């Protein structure tokens, strides 16, 4: 097998790099210059390292995107991921996905790319152009003085490294949950929710109201990087698809990051599953175990579906009432009551000096910081934060740019602080929306799309949107030993 591998490596190098001169300054086997050149590569098993900037000090890796479940492979076929390997495996890190037909330029003036990929300040104006031509990677360098160097990553530790990392994370997730992903027996479920509510009574960073109870807001310390996820609506594979990416889970374990779920993790929105509460039960069991494992790093905000109210319905199905009945039937009235306590403990807003997030949108009536903390004394304010929608198509009963500005002012945050909400997907096939209407630095994220899930994450000086393919990972976890 080793000889065959060496033969494959030699053939790959001969096919694509034989006409290029070697990069003397890069201490890596098979490293070649592409100064003023254009090369075409068909990557199958060999990822690439690209060295750019003066003396090639900045390192980037390019991997073909691969699914952990073969059933989902068509989603990522012919995609490439570009990332900083010094950050990608260690914590909350950005990446760039290059889809077939897309063109990417690395260079000065591309501030978002520089922040996401941690590019050096001295990079050339157009250091490197990367094109995905139906799965064939084209690299072009117009910079002749300080060109780029490219190297196939042929050592065993690099081959399929991203896939191996994700499988290791799934094993860690299985360990956190305590075994296969299936709903707990009612006795174990009761023990788990009681422990969770013990945490929620004094939740870290949760501001107390004037009565000494958990108030309306969580104030995250500035050094904790948020990972913000929208309405999941009982799709546990969507949440697993996020948690299994780069170093999110590792950063949470270190205390460097916090996952923020914007409410509505329960109640399927699929027409054929509106009455199915089993997936919602499993979802909350999983979130509760995450909260127990990371009490300072997992936060769940109140959404409009986090209730037993008969007003919680979809297409005429009273999901709030069905939810209550299912919990009583499967786990008893005491468990039902503990879930209600959990809902009453939930914050409505989480913020830091870098962002504000809530389920639906900002208040559309005048309020104050004090009222937002004492939110349980202001029921109308509570309802607005979990039900209001952005003004669209001439309808004036939602929130507007003016309300977003006031929201920032209530929390004494700058005018460019990102405001992130869920609740209102703009289209049926999307998962993340930037620049909503005329509102700057406002994002809507939706977590229950069948194929992709959008996430807002702090990877540098700013929060950026990222999209991940949804893979059927619960079955993968359950097959692990």
C-alpha positions in Angstrom: 0.0 0.0 0.0 2.9 2.4 0.8 4.4 1.7 -2.7 1.1 2.3 -4.3 0.7 5.6 -2.3 4.2 6.7 -3.4 3.3 5.9 -7.0 0.1 8.0 -6.8 2.0 10.9 -5.2 4.7 10.8 -7.9 2.1 10.6 -10.6 0.2 13.6 -9.2 3.3 15.7 -8.9 4.5 14.8 -12.4 1.1 15.5 -13.9 0.7 19.0 -12.5 3.9 20.4 -11.3 6.7 19.1 -13.5 6.9 22.4 -15.5 7.2 24.6 -12.4 10.4 25.6 -10.5 10.7 24.7 -6.8 10.2 27.2 -4.0 13.6 27.2 -2.3 12.3 29.3 0.7 9.6 26.8 1.6 10.8 23.9 3.6 8.2 21.4 2.3 8.6 18.5 -0.2 7.2 19.2 -3.6 6.7 23.0 -3.2 6.5 24.9 -6.5 6.4 28.5 -7.6 3.5 30.0 -9.5 4.9 33.5 -10.0 3.1 34.9 -13.0 1.7 31.5 -13.8 -1.6 29.7 -14.1 -2.0 26.1 -13.2 -4.9 23.7 -13.4 -5.3 20.9 -10.7 -7.7 18.1 -10.4 -7.7 17.3 -6.7 -8.9 13.9 -5.6 -7.2 12.7 -2.5 -4.4 15.3 -2.2 -5.2 18.6 -0.5 -2.9 21.6 -1.1 -0.8 24.0 0.9 -0.4 27.5 -0.5 2.2 29.9 0.8 1.6 33.6 0.1 3.0 37.0 1.1 6.6 38.0 1.6 8.9 34.9 1.8 5.8 32.8 1.7 5.2 33.1 5.5 1.4 32.9 5.3 0.1 29.3 5.0 -3.4 28.4 3.7 -4.8 24.9 3.1 -7.2 24.0 0.3 -9.2 20.8 0.8 -11.9 19.2 -1.4 -15.1 19.4 0.7 -16.2 15.9 1.8 -19.3 14.6 3.5 -19.2 12.2 6.4 -22.4 10.5 5.1 -22.2 9.3 1.5 -25.9 10.0 1.2 -25.1 13.7 1.4 -22.1 13.8 -0.9 -23.9 15.5 -3.7 -24.3 18.6 -1.6 -20.6 19.2 -1.5 -19.4 17.6 -4.7 -16.7 19.7 -6.4 -16.6 22.3 -3.6 -13.3 23.5 -2.1 -12.6 24.8 1.4 -9.8 27.3 2.0 -8.7 28.0 5.6 -5.9 29.0 7.9 -4.7 25.6 9.3 -3.1 27.4 12.4 -6.7 28.4 13.5 -9.1 26.0 11.8 -8.4 23.0 14.0 -8.0 24.9 17.3 -11.0 27.1 17.8 -13.7 29.3 16.1 -12.2 29.8 12.7 -13.4 31.1 9.4 -13.1 29.5 5.9 -14.0 30.3 2.4 -16.0 27.8 0.3 -15.4 28.0 -3.5 -18.3 26.5 -5.4 -18.1 25.4 -9.0 -18.1 28.4 -11.3 -16.8 30.8 -8.6 -13.7 32.9 -8.6 -11.8 34.2 -5.5 -9.1 36.8 -5.3 -6.8 37.0 -2.3 -5.2 40.4 -1.9 -5.3 43.8 -0.4 -8.6 45.6 -0.2 -10.6 42.4 0.5 -11.1 43.1 4.2 -13.5 40.3 4.9 -11.2 37.7 3.3 -8.2 39.1 5.2 -10.1 38.8 8.5 -11.6 35.3 7.8 -8.4 33.8 6.5 -6.0 35.8 8.8 -4.1 37.2 5.8 -1.0 39.4 6.3 -1.1 43.2 5.8 1.7 43.1 3.3 -0.1 40.8 0.9 -0.1 42.0 -2.8 -3.1 43.7 -4.3 -3.9 40.6 -6.3 -1.8 37.9 -4.6 -3.6 34.8 -5.9 -6.7 34.1 -7.9 -8.5 30.8 -7.2 -11.1 29.5 -9.7 -13.3 26.4 -9.4 -14.1 25.2 -12.9 -16.5 22.3 -12.3 -14.3 20.7 -9.7 -11.0 21.6 -11.4 -9.0 24.0 -9.3 -7.2 26.8 -11.2 -4.6 28.9 -9.4 -3.3 32.0 -11.0 -0.6 34.4 -9.7 0.0 37.8 -11.4 2.4 38.8 -8.7 6.0 38.2 -10.0 8.1 39.6 -7.2 6.5 37.8 -4.2 4.6 35.1 -5.9 2.8 32.1 -4.3 4.1 28.6 -3.7 1.8 25.6 -3.9 2.5 22.1 -2.4 0.5 18.9 -2.5 -0.1 17.7 1.1 0.9 14.1 0.6 1.8 13.0 4.2 -0.7 10.7 5.9 -1.4 13.2 8.7 -2.8 15.7 6.1 -4.8 13.3 3.9 -8.4 13.4 5.0 -7.4 15.4 8.0 -10.7 17.5 8.0 -12.8 14.3 7.8 -10.8 12.6 10.6 -11.2 15.7 12.8 -15.0 15.7 12.3 -15.3 12.0 13.1 -13.4 12.6 16.3 -15.8 15.4 17.2 -18.7 13.2 16.6 -17.2 10.6 19.0 -16.9 13.4 21.5 -20.5 14.4 21.0 -21.6 10.8 21.6 -19.6 10.8 24.8 -21.2 14.0 25.9 -24.7 12.6 25.3 -23.8 9.4 27.0 -24.3 7.0 24.1 -26.5 6.7 21.0 -28.7 9.6 20.1 -32.1 8.5 21.3 -34.7 10.0 23.7 -33.9 9.4 27.4 -36.0 7.1 29.5 -38.3 9.3 31.6 -36.3 8.8 34.8 -33.1 9.9 33.2 -34.9 12.7 31.5 -36.1 14.0 34.8 -32.7 13.9 36.4 -31.2 15.8 33.4 -33.8 18.6 33.4 -33.6 19.1 37.1 -29.8 19.6 36.8 -30.3 22.0 33.9 -32.8 24.1 35.9 -30.4 24.2 38.8 -28.0 25.9 36.4 -30.7 28.1 34.9 -31.6 29.6 38.2 -28.1 31.1 38.4 -27.1 31.0 34.7 -23.6 32.4 34.1 -23.6 35.9 32.6 -27.4 36.1 33.0 -28.4 39.5 34.5 -30.7 39.4 37.5 -33.9 41.4 37.5 -35.0 43.7 40.3 -36.5 40.8 42.1 -33.2 38.8 42.0 -34.5 36.3 39.4 -33.0 35.6 36.0 -33.8 38.6 33.9 -34.3 39.2 30.2 -30.6 39.4 29.1 -27.3 37.6 29.0 -24.3 39.8 28.8 -21.4 37.7 27.3 -17.8 38.8 28.1 -16.1 40.3 25.1 -13.4 37.6 25.0 -16.0 34.8 24.3 -16.6 34.3 20.6 -20.3 33.7 19.8 -21.6 31.0 17.4 -25.2 31.9 16.7 -27.7 29.5 15.3 -31.3 30.2 14.2 -34.5 28.2 14.6 -33.8 24.5 14.4 -37.3 23.2 14.6 -36.5 19.7 15.7 -33.8 19.0 13.1 -31.0 17.6 15.2 -28.8 16.8 12.2 -28.6 20.5 11.5 -27.2 21.2 14.9 -24.8 18.3 14.7 -23.6 19.6 11.3 -22.5 22.8 12.9 -21.0 21.3 16.1 -18.9 18.9 14.0 -17.2 21.7 12.0 -13.7 23.1 12.6 -12.8 23.8 16.2 -16.2 25.0 17.5 -16.5 22.3 20.2 -12.9 22.6 21.2 -13.3 26.4 21.6 -16.4 25.8 23.8 -14.4 23.3 26.0 -11.6 25.9 26.4 -14.2 28.6 27.3 -13.3 30.7 24.3 -16.6 30.4 22.5 -20.3 30.2 23.3 -23.1 28.6 21.2 -26.2 30.8 21.2 -29.5 29.1 19.9 -32.1 31.7 19.1 -35.1 29.7 20.3 -37.6 27.5 18.5 -35.5 24.3 18.6 -38.7 22.3 18.8 -41.8 21.7 16.5 -41.1 20.4 13.0 -42.1 22.7 10.2 -42.4 19.8 7.7 -46.0 19.4 6.5 -46.0 15.6 7.2 -44.4 16.0 10.6 -46.2 18.9 12.3 -47.8 16.6 14.9 -44.6 14.6 15.6 -43.2 15.6 18.9 -40.6 12.8 19.3 -38.0 14.7 17.3 -38.6 17.7 19.5 -38.1 15.6 22.7 -34.8 14.3 21.3 -33.7 17.8 20.4 -34.3 19.2 23.9 -32.6 16.1 25.5 -29.5 16.9 23.4 -29.5 20.6 24.1 -29.9 19.9 27.8 -26.8 17.6 27.7 -24.8 20.3 26.0 -25.9 22.8 28.6 -24.7 20.4 31.4 -21.4 19.8 29.6 -20.9 23.5 28.9 -22.9 25.6 31.4 -21.0 28.8 30.5 -20.8 28.1 26.8 -24.4 27.1 25.7 -27.2 29.6 25.8 -30.8 29.2 24.6 -33.0 32.2 24.0 -36.8 32.2 24.3 -38.7 31.8 21.1 -42.4 31.9 20.3 -42.5 28.1 20.0 -41.0 27.6 23.5 -44.4 27.4 25.1 -47.5 25.3 25.6 -49.7 28.1 24.4 -52.6 27.2 22.0 -51.4 30.2 20.0 -48.3 28.2 18.9 -49.6 26.6 15.7 -48.5 25.8 12.2 -50.9 25.3 9.3 -53.8 24.9 11.8 -51.9 22.3 14.0 -51.8 23.5 17.7 -48.1 22.5 18.3 -48.0 24.1 21.7 -50.8 22.0 23.0 -49.5 18.8 21.3 -46.1 19.5 22.9 -47.5 19.6 26.4 -49.5 16.5 25.9 -46.6 14.6 24.5 -44.4 15.5 27.5 -47.1 14.5 29.9 -47.7 11.2 28.1 -44.1 10.2 27.8 -42.6 11.7 30.9 -45.3 12.8 33.3 -46.8 16.1 34.6 -43.7 16.9 36.8 -41.5 16.8 33.8 -44.0 19.0 32.0 -43.8 21.5 34.9 -40.0 21.5 34.9 -39.9 22.3 31.1 -42.2 25.2 31.9 -39.7 26.4 34.6 -37.0 26.1 32.0 -38.9 28.4 29.6 -39.5 30.9 32.4 -35.8 31.0 33.2 -34.8 31.7 29.6 -33.3 35.0 28.5 -34.8 36.9 25.6 -31.6 38.7 24.5 -27.9 37.9 24.5 -25.3 40.6 23.8 -21.7 41.7 24.1 -19.8 44.6 22.8 -19.7 42.9 19.4 -23.3 41.9 18.8 -27.0 41.7 19.9 -29.1 38.6 19.3 -32.8 37.7 20.0 -35.4 35.4 18.6 -37.6 37.6 16.5 -36.6 41.2 16.4 -36.1 44.4 18.5 -38.9 46.1 20.5 -41.2 48.2 18.4 -42.3 50.3 21.3 -40.1 52.6 23.4 -38.4 50.8 26.2 -35.2 51.0 28.2 -32.3 48.9 29.4 -34.0 48.5 32.8 -37.2 47.2 31.3 -35.3 44.7 29.1 -33.7 43.3 32.3 -37.0 43.3 34.1 -38.8 41.9 31.1 -41.0 39.5 33.1 -42.8 42.6 34.4 -43.5 43.8 30.9 -45.5 41.0 29.0 -46.1 43.1 25.9 -42.3 43.6 25.6 -41.8 39.8 25.9 -44.3 39.1 23.2 -42.7 41.6 20.8 -39.2 40.1 21.2 -40.4 36.6 20.3 -43.1 37.5 17.7 -42.3 40.7 15.8 -41.2 40.4 12.2 -39.3 42.8 9.9 -41.3 45.2 7.8 -41.7 43.8 4.3 -43.8 44.4 1.2 -45.3 47.6 2.4 -46.5 46.1 5.7 -45.9 48.6 8.5 -46.7 46.4 11.5 -43.1 45.1 11.9 -39.8 46.5 13.0 -37.7 48.8 10.9 -34.2 50.4 10.7 -35.4 52.9 13.4 -36.2 50.1 15.8 -32.8 48.4 15.2 -31.0 51.7 16.0 -33.0 52.2 19.2 -32.1 48.6 20.2 -28.4 49.4 19.9 -28.9 52.6 21.9 -30.7 50.8 24.8 -27.6 48.7 25.2 -25.2 51.6 24.6 -23.6 49.8 21.7 -22.1 51.4 18.5 -24.2 52.1 15.4 -22.5 49.3 13.4 -23.0 46.5 16.0 -24.5 43.5 14.2 -28.1 42.6 15.2 -28.9 39.0 14.6 -32.4 37.3 14.7 -34.2 34.2 13.6 -38.0 33.7 13.3 -38.5 35.2 9.8 -36.9 33.3 6.9 -37.0 35.6 3.9 -37.4 32.8 1.4 -38.3 29.1 1.4 -34.9 27.9 0.2 -32.5 30.2 2.1 -30.8 29.9 5.4 -29.0 33.2 6.1 -29.7 36.8 5.0 -27.4 39.8 5.2 -28.4 43.5 4.7 -32.1 42.9 5.4 -34.0 45.7 3.6 -32.4 49.0 4.3 -31.0 47.9 7.7 -27.2 47.8 7.9 -25.5 45.2 10.0 -28.6 43.2 10.4 -28.8 39.4 9.8 -31.5 36.8 9.8 -30.4 33.2 10.4 -32.5 30.1 9.9 -31.5 26.7 11.2 -34.1 24.3 9.8 -33.3 24.3 6.1 -33.1 20.8 4.7 -29.7 21.2 2.9 -27.8 24.1 4.5 -27.6 25.8 7.9 -26.5 29.4 8.4 -24.4 30.5 11.3 -23.0 33.8 12.5 -19.6 33.4 14.2 -16.9 35.8 15.5 -13.7 34.7 13.8 -11.7 37.9 14.0 -12.6 41.6 14.4 -16.2 41.1 13.4 -19.0 38.5 13.1 -19.3 36.9 9.8 -21.9 34.6 8.2 -21.0 31.0 7.3 -23.1 28.2 5.8 -22.6 24.5 6.4 -24.1 21.5 4.5 -26.6 19.6 6.5 -25.5 16.0 6.8 -27.4 13.0 8.4 -25.0 12.7 11.3 -27.2 11.2 14.0 -27.0 7.9 12.2 -23.2 8.3 11.9 -22.9 9.0 15.6 -25.1 6.0 16.4 -22.9 3.8 14.3 -19.7 4.8 16.1 -18.2 2.7 18.9 
